[in-house]
Every structure is written in C-alpha cells, then in structure tokens.
C-alpha cells in the first residue's frame, strides 16, 4: 500500500525538484546579477553621444561634427524638449515606462504569446530602458543578448531615475538621415529646436527611432503619417491629448526643411583643426573650445572678399589671411579663400605651401646680425660683384646699402650676397627650427635662391615664425586648440629686436616703396612683403606684440597678378587685420632690451662718421658698434667726394654722377 506514495515521491524528486532547483538557482543568479553589480554610469556621459562641437574661444558654435555612424547630435536637457515629443515617444515605445523597473513583464509575456502564434520572433518587448542599453552598448540580436539587455536595464534603473533615463534616450535615439538625438532631428526635419515642436511635428519624430528607414518622411511619408496617426490615437485614447488636438495635429501641414549639412563658421579653420586631432579626440564628442575669435574672423572674411572684388581686374582672383597671437601661437582668425564652396574655395591657402618671395629675408638678416654684422653693415646691392648667383635677367640695383635699408626696401641682390656670407645650410636649418617646413632636401636644392623665396612654406607657419621679432626671439607654433607648447628659441632677444626695428622703420621702407603705403598705420608695426617670380604669389606679414597678421594674394593656378607687388596685393589685407585688432586693444612693439646702444654712423658707409659725412642714428648690440671711421668721404680741392670700394667700380661707371654721396 505504501508503494504508490514512494513512487510518486521518486518521480517528483527525479523530474520536478532538479528543474525547480535549476530555476531557483537561475533566479537567484539573475537577482544577484541585477542587485550586486552597479551599472557603469560613466558610459552615459553626454560627450560620448554628442557630436564633436568646435567652439570659438568665447563659446560660439563653429561646427558640429558627425558622431559614430556619420550623424550629428546635440545634447539637450529634458526641459528643452517639447512635451508633445515626450508623450508621443512613450506612447510609441513604452506606455508603462513609469510603472516598470526596466523590464516590462506584461510586455514580455505578450511578446512570447505573439511569437508562439506567429511561429517566429516578431516582438522584442524592449522597454525604452532596454533600448537605451542597446544604444550605449550595441550587440547583435539574439536571446542571450536580450537577457543581457534585461539585466543591464534593471541595473540602469537602479542608477538613474526615470527623468534621467528619458533624457538619455531622447538624446541618443537615431531619427534617420544622420540625426542623432531629438535636437538634431528637430533642426534637420523642421529647422527649429526641439523645444519649439508642435504635436504634429513631435508625434512624427517620435515614431522615427522605431524604424528610421521605413518611416523616413523623405521617402516613405505615407507610412510615416500612418504610424503617426496610430500614435495620436493612443494619446487621445489615454486622455493625454484632447480629441480636438489630435484632429488638429493630423490636418496640420508639415513644413519640412531637410537641412543639408552646413560647413559652419570659419570653415577653413575648422578643417585645419580637425586635421590635427587624433582619432581619439575626434571620437570623444562634446564641445571643443578653439582659439578662434569669431568677431575677428568675420572682420577678416569681409576684408578678404572686399579686397578680391576690388582687385579682380588686376588678376587677383584669390586671397587668404591668418591672424595669431605671437606669445601663444593661438590662431585668432583664418580665411583660406574668399569663398568655401567649390573645389577652389575649399583649398586653404594659409595651409598650402607657396613661395613666400622676400618674406624669408628677416630670418636671413637676423642670422647675419647674430654672426657679427649690424644694422649699419653695408652690403653691395649690385649685380656684378663676385658671386655664385646670377639672376639671368636685369635686376634693379641700389648700390651700397646698409642692412636697415636693404631689408626694409627688400633689395634682392643684397639679400643674395648676405646669404653668401652666412651660408645656405645655416639659413635652411634656422628656417626649419622656426617651424617652416617641410623644407625637404639639402642646401644644394635651394642654393642662393633661398634668400628670395625658392622654398615653399605655409602662410600659417610663416606667421607663427615671425613671432621671434616681437616675442623676445621665441617662436610659438601655430595652434587652434590646446595649450601653448614649449616655445622655441630662434634668436637672441637683442638680435630679434634689431631686426624688428629695421622692419618697423617707415623711413627706410619709403626709399623704395614711396609714401602713403597700405602699411602706414597709426601705430608702430614690423612689416615685410614678398613677391614671387611671375607675381604668382604675393605675401605680407605684419607683427606687433599682440598679433601677427599674414596675408597671401594671387591666383591658385599661379597665373600671376599682372605685375602687382605684394605691397599692393597682400599688404592691404594685413592692414585690415591689424586695424581690426587695434579697434579692440592697443597694438605695440616690444621695448628696447638691455644691451642695445645708439651710435651715429655715416649714412653711406655705415662706419663712424668723419667730418664730411651725412649721419644717421643707428642701434647696435653693445660691443658691436663700428670702430673704423668712414674712408669713403674725402675732401679734394675743397669739394667732398666719394671713393667707393673697388668692387663697386662697374656700378659707379654705370651710375655716373647719380652716385649717392
């Protein structure tokens, strides 16, 4: 009689207890997985979901860059989302969002029933929280990953409240056509912020994350409207909107904008900054503050466009300019071309290697003064003195010239002879130290033409390198983001000051260029221009302690500017940039450092003046003052005459009585 109960117990022990124990163990494991491990909320940082946003140094948005998948996103608070969007999103995606703890058991059972009836998986029963988990950590579809999503969703609901989860979802959801997050979706589809969306617009956007392609209003508007009508019905049935509001939403005309990607503000600058970012920096997302001053940028853009328009008849088709702080290398404005659109416009002339012409001469003369010469040292600007360089064409001669006049007046023959003194290799090394590059090859590749700009350099690097003139001989590399790097010592502070003073000498400049120049300004500034052979490139750089402005003008194809020198092609843009900065703060040059002395010299020979010399005051490094008295001026038969060195005999014969005294 006792066999039956024993048999039933054995059957129960064999077939019921083990599966039950497994189920209990699985349940306990599931509870432990949910309760004992916290969700890593660091993964929910807004920067990880937001587009990379380039800002100017005042926080103005310049450009919003795509996030993973090629879209754009802008993170906003839940309070910045129209209520209609929130209501429609919950109606469409998770009606019991505020009732469950991350997993909706009723929805799971309903999904299982529907799947069994259909004989295949149809409904995933994913709550809005589970969808958020999938957005943050995408995984392939499948039962195992569905269980994982459920565990993570339950953990997530312990870490964040419902409002925070809803904000995360609305900012991460993909709304199609490259729009991540409700803010970018609102701006792309309707040209307005998410806070300004009406019920008709909000309900349409709310359905897009469910099937961004199938409900794409660009291609499947009828399907999108049908799904929207269903959501509007749900809102009305639950009393979340009135029947009148629901009816009005359905008949409201939708004013789509379908905005195209905008290159944003300061496009050449943004391109330059992005090219310098590491992959990790680009992928990080969020705001990235740059060095740009948007107000200065706009001033410079207007100046470039106006200048090109005014001088187009002279063959000047393109121009560009850059402004930066010499002490920090911070680029304040960058205009790569008059217009950004088109193939030519997207070329950034400030970052494209071009011939700088005579704009390299300040480095040459600084090297010569460093080696023992002075601003009063005389160089022969004549074609037939002993030299390895032959121009191959007639070049204007100026005869004997002190360094001050030779540099300020940009005498070409003089520069070649000075380069012969200091050596091509030495100048090439110093230019590389200054950050001008890549300058590949050897001195033999450039030869003496290096003094006249045979190398190609980038305008932005040239502007930064000019910083040695006004930054105590130091150079800060140009930068658009981050902190200044360690500055590079290019020349001694006193040598740098002497070269700066030579370039700021308006009287010395006028001997060649004349009066009423574009670079004549109501404040002191060190200026140098450069014109390449054939007038294909014209360059000008102006430097003060507060800002350096460098400009290029010409034509990208190298066709030239019909004989227009840089003083008239590029220098007006430097003037415009300097005046724009001067309207914001005073512009100054560095004070004379210790170790600089003043002496009178003969205007012609640069020596200590004799009794018959016209004199000029000149600056010298202490200990480098001229010691020899002028031997050029002599009194013969009661008349002052000039006896030039023998190397100038042919030049004297050519000049005759016009020879200076």
C-alpha positions in Angstrom: 0.0 0.0 0.0 2.9 2.3 0.6 4.5 1.8 -2.8 2.4 4.4 -4.6 3.4 7.4 -2.4 7.0 6.3 -2.7 6.8 6.0 -6.4 5.2 9.5 -6.7 8.0 10.9 -4.5 10.7 9.4 -6.6 9.0 10.8 -9.7 8.8 14.2 -8.1 12.4 14.0 -6.9 13.6 13.0 -10.3 11.6 15.2 -12.6 10.4 18.2 -10.6 13.0 19.0 -7.9 16.1 19.3 -10.3 14.4 21.7 -12.8 12.9 23.6 -9.9 16.3 23.8 -8.3 17.8 25.0 -11.5 15.1 27.6 -11.9 15.6 28.8 -8.3 19.3 28.9 -8.8 18.9 30.8 -12.1 16.5 33.2 -10.5 18.9 33.8 -7.6 21.8 34.3 -10.1 19.6 36.7 -12.1 18.8 38.7 -8.9 22.4 38.7 -7.9 23.5 39.9 -11.3 21.0 42.8 -11.1 21.5 43.7 -7.4 25.1 43.1 -6.7 26.7 44.9 -9.7 26.2 48.5 -10.5 25.6 50.0 -13.9 28.7 51.9 -15.2 27.1 55.3 -15.4 30.4 56.8 -16.8 29.3 55.3 -20.1 26.3 57.6 -20.2 28.4 60.8 -20.2 26.8 63.2 -22.7 30.1 63.7 -24.5 30.1 60.1 -25.6 26.8 60.6 -27.5 27.1 64.3 -28.6 28.7 65.5 -31.8 32.1 67.0 -31.6 31.3 70.7 -31.5 34.0 73.2 -32.3 33.6 76.4 -30.4 35.4 79.7 -30.7 37.2 80.9 -27.6 34.1 82.7 -26.4 31.9 79.6 -26.7 30.2 80.4 -30.1 29.5 77.2 -32.1 31.6 77.0 -35.3 30.8 73.5 -36.5 29.1 70.3 -35.3 30.8 67.1 -36.4 29.3 63.7 -37.1 29.3 61.1 -34.3 29.7 57.3 -34.9 27.7 56.4 -38.0 28.1 59.7 -39.8 25.3 61.6 -38.0 25.1 64.6 -35.8 24.0 65.0 -32.3 23.5 67.9 -29.8 22.8 67.1 -26.2 20.0 69.0 -24.5 18.2 68.8 -21.2 14.8 67.1 -20.8 13.3 70.5 -20.1 14.3 71.7 -23.6 12.1 69.0 -25.3 8.5 69.9 -26.2 6.1 67.9 -24.0 4.4 66.5 -27.1 7.6 64.7 -28.1 7.9 63.0 -24.7 4.2 61.9 -24.7 4.4 60.6 -28.2 7.7 58.8 -27.6 6.3 57.0 -24.5 3.0 56.1 -26.4 5.0 54.7 -29.3 7.8 52.9 -27.5 6.9 52.2 -23.8 3.5 53.0 -22.5 4.2 51.6 -19.0 7.6 53.3 -18.8 6.8 54.9 -15.4 5.4 51.6 -14.0 8.2 49.1 -14.7 11.7 48.8 -13.3 13.5 48.4 -16.6 11.8 45.3 -17.9 8.1 45.1 -18.6 6.9 41.6 -17.6 3.5 42.1 -19.2 5.1 43.1 -22.5 7.4 40.1 -22.3 4.5 37.7 -21.8 2.6 39.4 -24.6 5.6 39.2 -26.9 6.1 35.5 -26.2 2.4 34.8 -26.9 2.6 36.7 -30.2 5.8 34.9 -31.2 4.3 31.5 -30.4 1.3 32.3 -32.5 3.4 33.5 -35.4 5.9 30.6 -35.1 8.8 33.1 -35.2 10.2 36.0 -33.3 8.2 39.1 -34.0 8.1 41.3 -30.9 11.1 42.0 -28.8 9.2 43.6 -25.8 12.1 46.0 -25.3 11.4 48.8 -22.9 12.7 52.2 -23.5 15.4 51.5 -20.9 16.4 48.3 -22.7 16.6 50.3 -25.9 18.9 52.8 -24.2 21.2 50.0 -23.1 21.4 48.8 -26.7 22.2 52.4 -27.9 25.1 52.7 -25.4 26.4 49.1 -26.0 25.2 47.8 -29.4 25.1 44.0 -29.6 23.9 41.5 -32.2 20.3 40.4 -31.9 19.6 37.1 -30.1 18.2 35.6 -26.9 21.4 35.7 -25.0 21.9 39.4 -25.7 18.3 40.1 -24.9 18.8 38.6 -21.5 21.9 40.7 -21.1 19.9 43.9 -22.1 17.3 43.0 -19.4 20.0 42.7 -16.7 21.6 45.9 -17.7 18.3 47.7 -17.9 17.4 46.6 -14.4 20.8 47.8 -13.2 20.4 51.1 -15.1 17.0 51.7 -13.4 18.8 51.4 -10.0 21.4 54.0 -11.1 19.2 56.7 -12.7 15.7 58.0 -12.2 13.1 57.9 -14.9 13.6 61.5 -16.0 17.3 60.9 -16.5 16.7 57.7 -18.5 14.2 59.6 -20.7 16.7 62.4 -21.3 19.4 59.8 -22.2 17.1 58.1 -24.7 15.9 61.2 -26.4 19.5 62.4 -26.9 20.8 59.1 -28.2 18.0 57.8 -30.4 18.6 57.8 -34.1 16.0 59.6 -36.1 17.3 58.9 -39.5 19.2 61.0 -42.1 22.2 61.4 -39.9 20.3 63.0 -37.0 21.2 61.6 -33.6 19.1 62.9 -30.7 15.8 64.9 -30.8 17.5 68.3 -31.1 19.3 67.4 -34.3 16.2 65.7 -35.6 14.1 68.8 -35.0 16.6 71.0 -36.7 17.1 68.7 -39.6 13.5 67.9 -40.4 11.8 71.2 -39.3 14.6 73.8 -38.9 13.7 74.5 -35.3 14.8 73.5 -31.8 13.2 70.5 -30.1 11.5 73.0 -27.6 9.5 74.5 -30.4 8.0 71.4 -31.9 4.2 71.1 -32.0 2.1 68.0 -31.6 2.0 67.3 -35.3 5.8 67.5 -35.7 6.7 65.9 -32.3 4.5 62.9 -32.9 6.1 62.3 -36.4 9.6 62.5 -34.9 8.7 60.2 -32.1 8.0 57.3 -34.4 11.3 57.5 -36.3 13.6 55.7 -33.9 11.3 52.6 -34.3 12.2 52.3 -38.0 14.3 55.3 -39.3 14.4 53.9 -42.8 10.8 52.5 -43.1 9.3 55.7 -41.7 11.8 58.1 -43.4 9.5 61.1 -44.4 11.7 61.9 -47.3 11.0 58.6 -49.0 8.0 57.0 -47.1 5.9 59.8 -46.0 2.6 57.9 -46.2 3.9 55.1 -44.0 5.2 57.7 -41.5 1.9 59.5 -41.4 0.0 56.3 -40.9 2.2 55.3 -37.9 1.9 58.8 -36.6 -1.9 58.6 -36.8 -1.8 55.4 -34.6 0.3 57.2 -32.0 -2.0 60.2 -32.0 -4.9 57.8 -31.4 -3.1 56.2 -28.5 -2.5 59.7 -27.0 -6.2 60.6 -27.4 -7.5 57.3 -26.0 -5.4 57.7 -22.9 -6.5 61.2 -22.4 -3.1 62.7 -22.9 -4.3 65.0 -25.6 -7.8 66.1 -26.5 -9.7 64.8 -29.5 -9.6 68.3 -30.9 -5.8 68.5 -30.5 -5.4 65.1 -32.1 -7.6 66.1 -35.1 -5.7 69.4 -35.5 -2.4 67.6 -35.4 -3.4 65.3 -38.2 -4.5 68.1 -40.5 -1.6 70.4 -39.8 0.7 70.8 -42.8 4.2 69.8 -42.1 6.9 72.3 -43.2 9.9 70.1 -43.8 13.3 71.7 -44.2 15.5 68.6 -44.7 18.5 70.8 -44.0 21.8 69.8 -45.7 25.0 69.6 -43.7 26.3 73.0 -43.0 30.1 73.6 -43.2 29.5 76.0 -40.3 31.5 79.1 -39.5 35.2 79.6 -40.1 35.2 76.5 -42.4 38.9 76.6 -43.3 39.9 77.0 -39.7 37.7 74.1 -38.6 39.1 71.9 -41.3 42.6 72.7 -40.2 41.8 72.0 -36.5 40.1 68.7 -37.4 43.1 67.6 -39.5 45.3 68.0 -36.4 43.1 66.0 -34.0 43.9 62.4 -33.1 41.2 59.7 -33.8 40.5 59.6 -30.1 39.9 63.3 -29.9 37.5 63.2 -32.8 35.6 60.3 -31.4 35.3 61.8 -27.9 32.5 64.1 -28.8 31.2 67.1 -26.9 32.4 70.7 -27.0 36.0 71.5 -28.0 36.9 75.1 -27.4 39.3 76.5 -30.0 41.5 79.7 -30.2 39.4 81.4 -32.8 37.8 84.8 -32.2 34.6 84.7 -34.2 34.3 88.5 -34.4 37.8 88.9 -35.8 37.1 86.0 -38.1 34.1 87.8 -39.6 36.1 91.0 -40.0 38.9 89.2 -41.8 36.4 87.3 -44.1 34.8 90.6 -45.1 38.2 92.2 -45.8 39.4 89.3 -48.0 36.2 89.2 -50.0 36.2 93.0 -50.5 39.8 93.1 -51.5 39.4 90.4 -54.1 36.4 92.0 -55.5 38.2 95.4 -55.8 41.3 94.0 -57.4 39.9 91.3 -59.6 40.5 93.3 -62.7 44.3 93.2 -61.9 44.3 89.4 -62.0 43.9 89.0 -58.2 41.4 86.1 -58.0 42.1 84.6 -54.7 43.4 85.7 -51.3 43.7 84.4 -47.7 44.9 85.6 -44.4 45.6 84.4 -40.9 45.9 86.2 -37.5 47.5 84.8 -34.4 49.0 85.7 -31.0 52.8 85.5 -31.2 53.2 84.8 -27.5 50.9 81.7 -27.5 50.6 80.7 -31.2 46.8 80.9 -30.8 45.2 81.4 -34.2 42.5 84.1 -33.9 41.3 84.1 -37.5 41.9 82.1 -40.6 40.5 82.7 -44.1 41.7 80.2 -46.6 40.0 81.7 -49.6 37.2 84.2 -50.4 34.6 81.5 -50.6 34.5 78.0 -49.2 32.2 76.4 -51.8 33.6 74.6 -54.8 36.9 72.9 -55.4 39.0 76.0 -55.5 37.3 77.6 -52.5 38.0 74.6 -50.3 41.7 75.0 -50.8 43.1 76.7 -47.7 45.9 79.0 -49.0 47.1 79.6 -45.4 48.0 75.9 -45.0 49.1 75.3 -48.6 52.8 75.6 -49.3 53.6 78.5 -51.6 56.6 80.6 -52.4 57.0 83.4 -49.9 59.2 85.6 -52.0 61.2 88.1 -49.9 59.2 87.3 -46.7 62.1 85.0 -45.6 64.6 87.8 -45.5 64.1 88.8 -41.8 65.4 85.4 -40.8 68.4 85.9 -43.1 69.3 89.3 -41.7 68.8 88.0 -38.1 71.3 85.2 -38.9 73.8 87.7 -40.2 73.5 90.0 -37.2 73.8 87.0 -34.9 77.1 86.2 -36.7 78.5 89.6 -36.0 77.0 92.1 -38.5 74.9 95.1 -37.6 72.0 97.1 -39.0 74.7 99.5 -40.3 76.7 96.8 -42.1 76.9 97.6 -45.8 76.1 95.1 -48.4 76.5 95.7 -52.2 73.2 95.5 -54.0 74.8 95.3 -57.4 74.8 92.5 -60.0 78.5 92.3 -60.9 80.3 91.8 -57.6 81.9 88.4 -57.1 79.0 85.9 -56.5 77.9 82.4 -57.3 74.4 83.7 -58.1 73.4 85.2 -61.5 69.9 86.4 -61.9 69.7 85.6 -65.6 67.7 88.9 -66.1 68.1 92.5 -65.4 67.6 93.3 -61.7 67.3 96.7 -60.2 70.5 97.8 -58.3 70.7 100.1 -55.3 74.5 100.1 -54.9 75.9 100.0 -51.4 73.2 99.7 -48.8 73.2 99.4 -45.0 71.3 96.3 -43.8 68.5 98.6 -42.5 67.6 99.9 -45.9 68.4 96.6 -47.7 65.9 94.7 -45.5 63.2 97.4 -45.3 63.4 98.0 -49.0 63.7 94.3 -49.8 66.8 94.6 -52.0 67.2 91.3 -53.8 70.8 91.4 -54.8 71.8 92.5 -51.3 69.9 89.5 -49.8 71.7 87.1 -52.0 75.1 88.5 -51.0 74.2 88.4 -47.4 73.2 84.7 -47.8 76.6 84.0 -49.3 78.1 85.4 -46.1 76.0 83.3 -43.6 75.6 80.1 -45.7 72.6 78.5 -47.3 72.8 75.5 -44.9 72.7 77.7 -41.9 69.6 79.6 -43.0 67.9 76.4 -44.0 68.5 74.9 -40.6 67.2 78.0 -38.9 64.1 78.1 -41.0 63.3 74.5 -40.1 63.8 75.4 -36.4 61.3 78.2 -36.9 58.7 75.6 -37.9 58.8 76.4 -41.6 58.6 73.2 -43.5 58.8 70.6 -44.5 61.7 72.1 -46.5 62.8 68.7 -47.6 66.2 68.3 -49.4 69.5 69.9 -48.9 71.1 73.3 -49.3 72.0 72.3 -52.9 68.3 72.0 -53.7 67.6 75.6 -52.8 71.0 77.4 -53.3 71.2 81.2 -53.1 67.6 81.5 -54.4 66.6 80.7 -50.8 67.1 84.3 -50.0 64.4 85.2 -52.5 61.8 82.5 -51.5 62.8 79.5 -53.6 61.4 77.3 -50.8 57.7 76.7 -50.3 56.2 77.4 -46.9 52.8 77.6 -45.3 51.4 81.0 -44.5 50.2 80.0 -41.1 53.7 78.7 -40.2 55.3 81.8 -41.6 53.0 84.0 -39.4 54.0 82.0 -36.3 57.7 82.1 -37.2 57.6 85.9 -37.4 56.8 85.8 -33.7 60.5 85.9 -32.9 60.5 89.5 -33.9 58.1 90.5 -31.1 58.4 87.7 -28.6 62.0 88.0 -27.4 63.4 85.8 -30.1 61.0 82.9 -29.3 58.6 81.1 -31.6 55.3 79.5 -30.6 53.9 77.1 -33.2 50.5 78.0 -34.6 47.7 76.1 -32.8 43.9 76.1 -33.0 43.3 74.1 -29.8 45.0 73.1 -26.6 47.6 74.9 -24.5 50.8 76.6 -25.9 53.7 74.2 -26.5 57.2 74.9 -25.2 58.4 77.9 -27.2 61.5 77.5 -29.5 64.4 79.9 -29.1 65.2 81.1 -32.6 67.4 84.1 -32.0 68.7 86.2 -29.1 66.2 88.8 -27.8 68.5 91.7 -28.8 69.1 90.3 -32.3 65.4 89.9 -32.7 64.7 93.4 -31.5 67.2 94.9 -34.0 65.6 93.1 -37.0 62.1 94.1 -35.7 63.2 97.7 -35.5 64.5 97.6 -39.1 61.2 96.2 -40.3 59.3 98.9 -38.4 61.4 101.7 -39.9 58.9 103.6 -42.2 61.6 106.0 -43.4 63.8 103.1 -44.6 60.9 101.5 -46.3 59.9 104.6 -48.2 63.2 104.9 -50.0 61.9 102.1 -52.3 58.1 102.0 -51.9 57.4 105.6 -51.5 54.8 107.4 -49.3 51.2 106.6 -48.5 51.6 102.9 -48.3 49.0 100.4 -47.1 51.3 99.6 -44.2 51.4 103.2 -42.9 49.4 102.8 -39.7 48.6 105.0 -36.7 50.7 102.6 -34.5 54.2 101.0 -34.9 54.3 97.7 -36.7 57.0 95.5 -38.2 56.1 94.8 -41.8 57.6 92.6 -44.6 56.3 91.8 -48.0 57.3 89.2 -50.5 56.6 88.8 -54.2 57.5 85.6 -56.1 58.7 85.4 -59.6 55.9 85.9 -62.1 53.8 87.5 -59.4 52.1 84.2 -58.8 52.4 84.6 -55.0 52.4 87.8 -53.1 52.8 87.7 -49.3 52.8 90.3 -46.5 53.3 89.8 -42.8 52.8 92.5 -40.0 53.8 91.9 -36.4 53.1 93.5 -33.1 53.4 92.1 -29.6 49.6 91.5 -29.6 49.0 90.0 -33.0 50.6 88.8 -36.2 48.7 89.1 -39.5 49.9 87.3 -42.6 48.2 87.5 -46.0 48.6 85.9 -49.4 47.1 87.2 -52.6 47.2 85.9 -56.2 45.6 83.1 -58.1 45.7 79.5 -57.1 46.7 78.3 -60.5 49.8 80.5 -60.5 48.8 82.8 -63.4 50.0 85.9 -61.5 48.6 89.3 -60.7 49.7 91.4 -63.7 52.7 92.9 -62.1 51.1 93.9 -58.8 53.6 93.8 -55.9 52.8 92.4 -52.5 52.7 95.9 -51.1 49.5 96.5 -53.1 48.2 92.9 -53.4 48.7 91.4 -50.0 49.6 94.2 -47.6 46.1 95.8 -47.6 44.8 92.6 -46.0 47.5 92.9 -43.3 46.4 96.4 -42.8 42.8 95.4 -42.4 43.6 92.7 -39.9 45.8 95.0 -37.8 43.2 97.7 -37.8 40.5 95.1 -36.8 42.6 94.1 -33.8 43.6 97.7 -33.0 39.9 98.5 -32.6 39.8 96.1 -29.7 43.1 96.7 -27.9 46.2 98.9 -28.4 49.0 97.4 -30.6 52.6 97.9 -29.6 56.1 96.8 -30.3 58.5 95.4 -27.7 60.6 97.9 -25.8 64.3 98.1 -26.4 66.1 95.4 -24.3 69.2 95.9 -22.3 72.4 95.6 -24.3 71.3 97.8 -27.2 73.2 101.1 -27.7 72.8 104.0 -30.1 75.5 105.5 -32.2 75.8 107.9 -35.1 77.0 106.4 -38.4 77.8 107.6 -41.9 74.6 107.3 -43.9 76.5 105.8 -46.9 79.3 103.7 -45.5 77.8 102.7 -42.1 81.1 103.5 -40.4 81.8 106.0 -37.7 81.1 109.4 -39.4 84.0 111.5 -40.5 83.9 115.3 -40.7 82.3 115.2 -44.2 79.7 112.5 -43.7 75.9 112.9 -43.5 75.0 111.0 -40.4 72.2 108.8 -39.1 71.5 107.4 -35.6 71.6 103.6 -35.5 71.2 100.8 -32.9 73.8 98.2 -32.1 74.5 95.3 -29.9 76.7 96.6 -27.1 80.3 95.9 -28.2 79.4 95.8 -31.9 79.5 99.5 -32.6 81.6 100.5 -35.6 85.2 101.4 -34.7 86.6 102.5 -38.1 86.0 106.0 -39.3 84.5 106.4 -42.7 87.0 106.4 -45.5 84.6 106.9 -48.3 84.1 110.6 -48.0 87.1 112.8 -48.7 87.8 116.5 -49.2 89.6 117.1 -52.5 90.2 120.6 -53.8 87.7 122.0 -51.3 85.0 119.6 -52.5 83.6 116.5 -50.8 84.0 113.4 -53.0 83.1 109.7 -52.5 85.7 107.0 -53.1 83.8 103.7 -53.3 85.5 100.3 -52.8 87.0 98.8 -55.9 84.3 96.1 -56.0 81.8 98.8 -57.0 83.8 100.2 -59.9 81.5 98.9 -62.6 78.4 100.0 -60.7 79.9 103.5 -60.3 80.6 103.7 -64.0 77.0 102.7 -64.8 75.6 105.3 -62.3 77.9 108.1 -63.1 77.1 111.4 -61.4 73.9 109.9 -59.9 76.1 108.0 -57.4 75.0 108.9 -53.8 77.2 110.9 -51.6 
